[in-house]
Amino acid sequence: MDQMPESLRRLFEEYEEIVNNQTFSLLDQIEDRISAFPFLIVFDDGYESRARDVQIFPKGGTISFEMAETVMPSGSRSSE
């Protein structure tokens, strides 16, 4: 999380506050804003995967996600 852009970190801090305060009427809106970002997870062994349903709680230090694609070695992605 240390390398996360400040604007994205603030977004996840807002998400964490909404969840912790159980302000569920705001949850869909912030989840839509978060899902607009293309998350790529890079594992310690060099494998990568696109992620969906990303949940980051900066204050709690918790990260969860679902892999959206088959994991592949770093550098083997085709240019987009």
Helices and strands as residue ranges (DSSP letters): H 6-20, G 24-26, H 27-35, E 40-42, E 47-57, E 62-67, E 72-73
